[in-house]
Amino acid sequence: MDWVSDFYSRTGRWWGPAEARIGERDHDRVALLHRHAGADPMTVLELGSGYGTTAAATAMAGHTVTAVEISERVGHAARLAAGLPTGSLTTIKSDFFTVRIEARFRAITYWNGFGVGSDADQRRLLARVATWLEPGGIALIDVFNPIVWASWHGRGEHKLPHGDYRYELRRLTTFDPVASTATDTWWQVDRPDERISQLLRCYGPAELALLLEGTGLRLTGIDDRGRDMLTEADEYTALLTHEPAGVASL
């Protein structure tokens, strides 16, 4: 997973001026959190918080948020936190596997990022999530949907500069059906030899339930956000709670 910090730091430099602001997607995520965890003030741990826009929107909704991000995108979160009540948003620059967090949280979120690394890496992360989650709490984890990513195999994209998007970029998406992994490759048009890729392990709900075995968590439902899982939903939100003692995952 050596590529992770570089990929998100470099793409953050490309897109940060345009994307490091609270928008509709962030408010939609807060609404999703409230739908499944309630709207009363709570402690929230956000993993892979990126620019910190959703973490800030969650804090604005009255929650106390701890946000963890490995890349340089985390620098934007400090700016966003400056306008919030003291202590409502704490950011930590670290990776999920070494970060030390002693607290427990009513809700844990991981938006648009689960699937980085091997199956063993995912299990290790999920086991840590179980230790950070309060009894009765819930984790909302976005999971990449293999059906839609497979349909995107070979798809290219050309992004032209506009507004605060300052770079001309190209993108190529490929999908390995054996490993159920998408490769998402980007490069600047004027620097075609400096390509960067993210590798995204995709899991269907049944496969995710198997992955959870032994982690201390179980899959209690999914939220497709009103999108067709066969054609539209490139990711779905998995709803995870503590595994009751002596009960196997479904």
C-alpha positions as CSV (number, residue, x, y, z in Angstrom):
1,M,0.0,0.0,0.0
2,D,3.0,2.3,-0.5
3,W,1.1,4.1,-3.2
4,V,-1.7,5.4,-0.9
5,S,-0.2,8.6,0.5
6,D,1.4,9.7,-2.8
7,F,-1.8,9.1,-4.8
8,Y,-4.1,11.1,-2.5
9,S,-1.5,13.8,-1.8
10,R,-0.9,14.4,-5.5
11,T,-4.5,14.2,-6.6
12,G,-5.2,16.5,-3.6
13,R,-2.9,19.1,-5.2
14,W,-4.8,18.7,-8.5
15,W,-8.3,19.0,-7.1
16,G,-7.9,20.6,-3.6
17,P,-8.6,24.2,-4.8
18,A,-11.9,23.1,-6.3
19,E,-13.0,20.3,-3.9
20,A,-11.8,21.3,-0.4
21,R,-15.1,23.0,0.5
22,I,-18.3,21.7,2.1
23,G,-20.8,20.7,-0.5
24,E,-24.0,18.7,-1.2
25,R,-22.2,15.4,-1.0
26,D,-21.0,16.1,2.5
27,H,-24.5,17.1,3.7
28,D,-25.9,13.9,2.1
29,R,-23.5,11.9,4.0
30,V,-24.5,13.6,7.3
31,A,-28.1,12.8,6.4
32,L,-27.2,9.2,5.8
33,L,-25.4,9.1,9.2
34,H,-28.5,10.5,10.9
35,R,-30.8,8.0,9.1
36,H,-28.9,5.0,10.6
37,A,-27.4,6.4,13.8
38,G,-29.8,9.1,14.9
39,A,-29.4,12.9,14.9
40,D,-28.6,13.4,18.6
41,P,-25.1,14.8,19.3
42,M,-22.6,11.9,19.3
43,T,-19.0,11.1,19.0
44,V,-17.9,10.2,15.4
45,L,-14.7,8.7,14.1
46,E,-14.2,9.4,10.4
47,L,-11.6,7.3,8.7
48,G,-10.0,8.4,5.4
49,S,-11.3,11.9,5.9
50,G,-9.5,13.5,2.9
51,Y,-9.9,17.3,2.8
52,G,-12.1,17.1,5.9
53,T,-15.2,18.5,4.3
54,T,-17.6,15.7,5.5
55,A,-16.0,15.7,8.9
56,A,-16.5,19.5,9.1
57,A,-20.2,19.1,8.0
58,T,-20.7,16.4,10.6
59,A,-19.3,18.7,13.3
60,M,-21.5,21.5,12.1
61,A,-24.5,19.2,12.7
62,G,-23.6,19.1,16.4
63,H,-21.3,16.1,16.6
64,T,-17.8,15.7,18.1
65,V,-15.7,14.3,15.3
66,T,-12.2,12.8,15.1
67,A,-10.9,12.6,11.6
68,V,-8.0,10.4,10.4
69,E,-6.2,11.0,7.1
70,I,-2.8,9.7,5.8
71,S,-2.3,12.2,2.9
72,E,-1.4,15.9,2.7
73,R,-5.1,16.5,2.1
74,V,-5.5,16.7,5.8
75,G,-4.1,20.2,5.7
76,H,-7.4,21.5,4.4
77,A,-9.2,20.1,7.4
78,A,-7.4,22.5,9.8
79,R,-8.7,25.4,7.8
80,L,-12.3,24.1,7.9
81,A,-12.0,23.4,11.6
82,A,-11.0,27.0,12.4
83,G,-14.6,28.1,12.0
84,L,-16.1,25.4,14.2
85,P,-16.7,25.3,17.9
86,T,-13.5,24.4,19.8
87,G,-13.0,20.7,20.1
88,S,-15.8,19.7,17.7
89,L,-13.3,18.5,15.0
90,T,-10.0,16.9,15.7
91,T,-7.8,15.8,12.8
92,I,-5.0,13.2,12.9
93,K,-2.5,12.7,10.1
94,S,-1.8,9.0,10.3
95,D,-2.6,5.6,8.8
96,F,-5.3,3.3,10.1
97,F,-3.0,0.6,11.2
98,T,-0.6,2.6,13.5
99,V,-2.8,5.4,14.7
100,R,-3.4,5.3,18.5
101,I,-7.0,6.1,19.4
102,E,-8.0,5.2,23.0
103,A,-11.6,6.6,22.8
104,R,-14.7,4.7,21.7
105,F,-17.3,6.3,19.3
106,R,-21.0,6.0,18.8
107,A,-20.5,6.0,15.1
108,I,-17.6,5.3,12.7
109,T,-17.6,6.3,9.1
110,Y,-15.4,5.5,6.1
111,W,-16.7,7.3,3.1
112,N,-15.5,6.3,-0.4
113,G,-12.3,4.5,0.5
114,F,-12.7,0.9,1.9
115,G,-10.9,-1.7,-0.2
116,V,-7.3,-0.4,-0.1
117,G,-4.9,-3.2,0.3
118,S,-5.4,-7.0,0.7
119,D,-8.2,-8.9,2.3
120,A,-5.9,-9.3,5.3
121,D,-5.5,-5.5,5.5
122,Q,-9.3,-5.1,5.4
123,R,-9.8,-7.6,8.2
124,R,-7.1,-5.9,10.3
125,L,-8.8,-2.5,9.8
126,L,-12.3,-4.0,10.6
127,A,-10.9,-5.6,13.8
128,R,-9.6,-2.1,14.8
129,V,-13.0,-0.6,14.0
130,A,-14.6,-3.1,16.4
131,T,-12.3,-1.9,19.2
132,W,-13.2,1.8,18.5
133,L,-16.9,1.3,18.3
134,E,-19.1,1.7,21.4
135,P,-21.4,-1.1,22.4
136,G,-24.6,-0.4,20.5
137,G,-22.8,1.8,18.0
138,I,-22.8,1.6,14.2
139,A,-20.1,1.8,11.5
140,L,-21.0,3.1,8.1
141,I,-18.5,1.9,5.5
142,D,-18.7,2.7,1.8
143,V,-17.8,-0.4,-0.2
144,F,-17.0,-0.5,-3.9
145,N,-19.5,-2.5,-5.9
146,P,-17.8,-5.0,-8.3
147,I,-20.7,-5.2,-10.7
148,V,-20.5,-1.6,-11.7
149,W,-16.7,-1.3,-11.6
150,A,-16.5,-4.3,-13.9
151,S,-18.9,-2.5,-16.4
152,W,-16.4,0.4,-16.5
153,H,-13.4,-1.8,-17.6
154,G,-11.5,0.1,-20.3
155,R,-13.4,3.4,-19.8
156,G,-11.3,6.5,-20.3
157,E,-12.0,10.1,-19.3
158,H,-10.5,13.5,-20.3
159,K,-10.8,16.4,-17.8
160,L,-10.1,19.9,-19.1
161,P,-9.2,22.8,-16.8
162,H,-12.2,24.8,-15.7
163,G,-12.9,27.1,-12.7
164,D,-10.7,25.9,-9.8
165,Y,-9.7,22.7,-11.6
166,R,-6.4,23.8,-13.0
167,Y,-5.0,20.7,-14.7
168,E,-5.7,18.8,-17.9
169,L,-6.0,15.2,-16.9
170,R,-6.7,11.8,-18.3
171,R,-8.0,8.7,-16.6
172,L,-8.2,5.0,-17.4
173,T,-10.2,2.5,-15.4
174,T,-9.6,-1.2,-15.7
175,F,-11.0,-4.2,-13.7
176,D,-9.5,-7.6,-12.8
177,P,-12.4,-10.0,-12.5
178,V,-10.3,-12.7,-10.8
179,A,-9.0,-10.4,-8.0
180,S,-12.2,-8.3,-8.1
181,T,-10.0,-5.2,-8.1
182,A,-10.3,-2.0,-10.0
183,T,-7.3,0.0,-11.1
184,D,-8.0,3.7,-11.4
185,T,-5.1,5.5,-13.2
186,W,-4.6,9.2,-13.7
187,W,-2.0,11.4,-15.3
188,Q,-1.4,15.0,-16.4
189,V,-1.7,15.3,-20.2
190,D,1.6,17.2,-20.3
191,R,3.3,14.5,-18.1
192,P,2.1,11.2,-19.6
193,D,5.0,9.2,-18.1
194,E,4.1,10.2,-14.5
195,R,1.0,8.1,-14.1
196,I,-0.4,7.2,-10.7
197,S,-3.0,4.6,-9.8
198,Q,-5.2,3.5,-7.0
199,L,-6.1,-0.1,-6.5
200,L,-9.6,-0.7,-5.2
201,R,-10.7,-4.1,-3.9
202,C,-14.4,-4.5,-4.6
203,Y,-16.8,-6.6,-2.5
204,G,-20.4,-7.7,-3.0
205,P,-22.5,-7.8,0.2
206,A,-22.2,-11.6,0.5
207,E,-18.4,-11.5,0.1
208,L,-18.2,-8.6,2.6
209,A,-20.2,-10.7,5.2
210,L,-17.6,-13.4,4.8
211,L,-14.7,-10.9,5.1
212,L,-16.2,-9.8,8.5
213,E,-15.9,-13.2,10.1
214,G,-13.6,-13.0,13.1
215,T,-13.3,-9.2,13.1
216,G,-15.9,-8.6,15.8
217,L,-18.3,-7.0,13.4
218,R,-21.3,-8.2,11.4
219,L,-23.2,-6.8,8.4
220,T,-26.7,-5.7,9.5
221,G,-27.8,-4.1,6.2
222,I,-26.8,-2.0,3.2
223,D,-27.9,1.4,1.9
224,D,-27.6,1.8,-1.9
225,R,-28.7,5.5,-1.6
226,G,-31.5,4.8,-4.0
227,R,-29.3,3.7,-6.9
228,D,-29.6,0.5,-8.9
229,M,-26.9,-2.0,-7.6
230,L,-26.6,-3.6,-11.1
231,T,-26.1,-0.4,-13.1
232,E,-25.6,2.8,-11.0
233,A,-24.2,2.2,-7.6
234,D,-20.4,2.1,-7.9
235,E,-20.4,1.9,-4.1
236,Y,-22.9,1.1,-1.3
237,T,-22.9,1.8,2.4
238,A,-22.4,-1.2,4.6
239,L,-24.0,-1.0,8.1
240,L,-21.9,-2.8,10.7
241,T,-22.5,-3.5,14.3
242,H,-20.7,-5.5,17.0
243,E,-20.9,-9.3,16.5
244,P,-22.9,-10.8,19.5
245,A,-20.8,-13.3,21.5
246,G,-21.2,-16.8,20.2
247,V,-23.1,-15.8,17.0
248,A,-21.6,-16.3,13.6
249,S,-21.7,-13.7,10.9
250,L,-24.4,-14.2,8.3
